[in-house]
Amino acid sequence: MACRAVAFAAQAPFTAGGRSRSRAGVAHGAPLARPATSSSGLATQRQRAAGRRATLAVRAGVTVASAADIEALNKHFGIPGRVDVIAGPGGLPTVRLQHACGSSAEVTLFGACITSWKQASGDEVLYMRPDAVFDKSKPISGGIPHCFPQFGPSDKMQQHGFARNVDWQIASTSADPQPDDRDPEVTLVLTENEYTKSMWPHSFRVVYSVALHGELLRADMRVLNTGLKPFDFTAALHTYIEVVDVEQAKVSGLKGLTYLDKTADPKKPVEKKEEREEVTFTGPTDSVYLKAKDYVELDVGSGAAVTITSNKWSDVVVWSPWTAMPDCYRSFVCVENAQFSTPVTLKPGEFWRSQCEWAVKDL
Ligand SMILES: O=P(O)(O)OC[C@H]1O[C@H](O)[C@H](O)[C@@H](O)[C@@H]1O
């Protein structure tokens, strides 16, 4: 693991001094997916969608966040040029991280969703579904949304839990003062409120840090039981990755694992064994690989792969909706780190921590 950013209280805005120097990236110039909806096409789509939703939000009298709110957050937490609070998609307050090497990432406070991760070349790695909306009427459909405290359907709460459907708070921002290693980072926090308690009667704190280390994206999630009784949870980082075409995409690192095939009925999965060296896509796919290894790779079909290295996430989910989403299924695959097969039990005062790193490599 590379060194962590030194925590830097953002109340005193930090302007990194010293010479500016980019780190060698993971895959400078690696050719990323360029499907029919290319990265630039996607970005344009996203801006258009954002514009549409902003208009709707005003018409409906919904205030996503005023410019003054965003300015105040930026004044408090911004580290100019490295960590900036901006009006993101649909005007949602969004933290933009920019690494000295040219890479960037964006995280919305609504849902703590990583909506964008770009390499230094400007290539977007993540995928935003065309039906994504940014007015808080539903979770953001794309990027890396959270599933917490529930992965999948539940009788007690919405599919995949409430974390992707509520506002998180910025706890801190940082940038490493070492001139060679300026990892911009934001830490977001979610705690219980009346809404979460109506579905899940527990006191908790989720602390989620997102950082850029060169072109590599890093997420660190901690869940703390702040209440007086134990609770169980499941979770996932529901990562949407853009591919050239779903039929050219391949996931490796899953051979030999037992998986739950949820395609027929998510509530009654069928247990199977993965015999394939590379998982390819020829129809709807919804598989939870149990006790997965800490490394999987998604070949996006352009001569590049997204590598996913994790720690403490027990399972990997591979999902393609296929023609159930006719407008977009060809352009993405979800490869998700999940904690599903063994729910985590936390006693009062206990915490669980998991980490994940995404990088791009040439094949
Ligand atoms: O549409 P969403 O609620 O975002 O869920 C999208 C998908 O997420 C996961 O990958 C699950 O395994 C699927 O069963 C589910 O359909």
The ligand as a MOL file (V3000), in Angstrom:
LIG
                    3D

  0  0  0     0  0            999 V3000
M  V30 BEGIN CTAB
M  V30 COUNTS 16 16 0 0 0
M  V30 BEGIN ATOM
M  V30 1 O -31.4060 -1.1320 -9.8220 0
M  V30 2 P -30.6450 -1.2000 -8.5280 0
M  V30 3 O -31.5190 -1.1760 -7.3200 0
M  V30 4 O -29.5830 -0.1670 -8.4940 0
M  V30 5 O -29.9340 -2.6170 -8.5000 0
M  V30 6 C -29.2570 -3.0960 -9.5860 0
M  V30 7 C -28.6710 -4.4940 -9.3040 0
M  V30 8 O -27.7500 -4.4080 -8.2560 0
M  V30 9 C -26.9980 -5.6050 -7.9460 0
M  V30 10 O -26.0210 -5.8540 -8.8510 0
M  V30 11 C -27.8960 -6.7870 -7.7130 0
M  V30 12 O -27.1560 -7.9900 -7.6520 0
M  V30 13 C -28.9720 -6.8800 -8.7520 0
M  V30 14 O -29.8750 -7.8910 -8.3630 0
M  V30 15 C -29.6830 -5.5480 -8.9570 0
M  V30 16 O -30.6610 -5.6650 -9.9500 0
M  V30 END ATOM
M  V30 BEGIN BOND
M  V30 1 2 1 2
M  V30 2 1 2 3
M  V30 3 1 2 4
M  V30 4 1 2 5
M  V30 5 1 5 6
M  V30 6 1 6 7
M  V30 7 1 7 8
M  V30 8 1 7 15
M  V30 9 1 8 9
M  V30 10 1 9 10
M  V30 11 1 9 11
M  V30 12 1 11 12
M  V30 13 1 11 13
M  V30 14 1 13 14
M  V30 15 1 13 15
M  V30 16 1 15 16
M  V30 END BOND
M  V30 END CTAB
M  END
